[in-house]
């Protein structure tokens, strides 16, 4: 995202290309986002606190790019990318069964939690609880939906959801191990029993 009227430049890093054992190690690649302080502050309390008051002195002392202060983000670029898109380009969240569901959803939830973007976090938790519900009935409904989805995909017509030899399993079924890490990191304790149940069920099926 790069807006001509933006008021701050966010900078992330990508791992350097090539082998780490190379005789000529490369520097990390930089990704820049020119966005608006007002938009960041509107969505995320952490940014609102950071930009509160007169920041002209700190802006003048910081590194500049395109006439604006540069703020280094310690987060993975993928997380920052989807977090910013969620602020600027609201769109329906990818659903389970979509290849983008896992990474997009996790990126937004992680940074919404970290930077106190309460409305974004709330909407992400609603999605999370829909996938990992507290109700056994809803959990069973999810399993039926995933099974139906698998049958609708031509090259996975005979897919056993728990077939460890099927590389495309993640396209159909959210990974409970990844979900558990996310639930712990982002403080969503109500979903943990459902995730554990699924982990035990997955383990028993092998």
Secondary structure as GFF3:
##gff-version 3
##sequence-region A 1 206
A	DSSP	beta_strand	8	14	.	.	.	ID=ss1
A	DSSP	beta_strand	29	35	.	.	.	ID=ss2
A	DSSP	alpha_helix	37	43	.	.	.	ID=ss3
A	DSSP	alpha_helix	45	50	.	.	.	ID=ss4
A	DSSP	alpha_helix	56	61	.	.	.	ID=ss5
A	DSSP	beta_strand	64	65	.	.	.	ID=ss6
A	DSSP	beta_strand	68	72	.	.	.	ID=ss7
A	DSSP	alpha_helix	77	88	.	.	.	ID=ss8
A	DSSP	alpha_helix	101	114	.	.	.	ID=ss9
A	DSSP	alpha_helix	118	131	.	.	.	ID=ss10
A	DSSP	alpha_helix	136	152	.	.	.	ID=ss11
A	DSSP	three_ten_helix	154	156	.	.	.	ID=ss12
A	DSSP	alpha_helix	169	172	.	.	.	ID=ss13
A	DSSP	alpha_helix	176	185	.	.	.	ID=ss14
A	DSSP	three_ten_helix	189	191	.	.	.	ID=ss15
A	DSSP	alpha_helix	192	205	.	.	.	ID=ss16
###
